Amino acid sequence: AEGSDRSRTGVTTALYNNVKTLGGAVAGGVMASVLAASASGGRGDGTPAESGYVAVWLLCAVLAFGAAAVTATATATARRR
């Protein structure tokens, strides 16, 4: 909202919140799919295997490091300008 025109701050904030909510919903769906895929093979009681949880946390770690790299690159590029 800080980078937007003052007359558009409300619209910018609403758009940011909607995109943040949508991103959380998509991420939750992806993680649930990974866990559900690990539940089909194994004990047969529908409980996700430990490997499913490990896969979810590894995916979270990879995405977090990727986001940090993109942020660092964007910040460095902006400082050069």
N, C-alpha and C positions, 0 to 999 in steps of 0.2 A: 504494500500500500504506500510505502514511502516514496517509491519511484513513480507513482502514478500522479496524474493531474488531481489537484485538490477537489475539483468538482466530481471526480469519479472514484473517490476513495471508498464509498459504500459498495459500488459495483465491484471494485477490485477485491475488497475484503470478502464479499459474498462468493465471488468466483474462486478465490483461494480456498475458502472453506469447503466448497463443493468438490473441488479437485482433490483436496486432502482426504475427504470422506470417501470419494470414489477410489482413490489409491489404496486406502485401508481395506475397503471391501474386496477389491481385486486381490490384494496380497493375502487376505484371510482365506479367500476361495482357493488360491493356489496352494497355500499351506495345508488346507483341509484336504485337497485332492492328493497331495503327496502322502499325507497320513492315511487316507482311505486306501490308497494303492498298497500301502504296506500292511493293511489289515486283512487283505484277501488271502495272503499266503501265510501259513504258520499254524497257530493254535486252533483256528476255526471258530473262535468265539466272537470274532469281530473286533477284537482289541488290536490296535496298531502295534506292530513289532517295534522293538527298540531302534532298529535300523531306520524306521520311518522318522522317529524323533531326531535321530542323528542327522538324517538327510535334511530335515527342516532347519535345524540350527546351522548346518553347514551352508545351506542356501542363504539364510539370513546373514551369515558372516561374509560370504562372498559379495552379496548385494551391498552390505554396509561398507566394505572396503572399496567397492566400485563407486559408490556414491561419494565417499571421501576423496577418491582420486579425481573424480569429475569436479568436485567442489574446489579442490586445490588447484586444478588446472584452470578453472574459470576465474578464480581469484587472482592467480598469477597473471593471467592474460589481461584482466581488468586493471591491474596495477601498472602494467607496462604502458597502458594507453594514457 
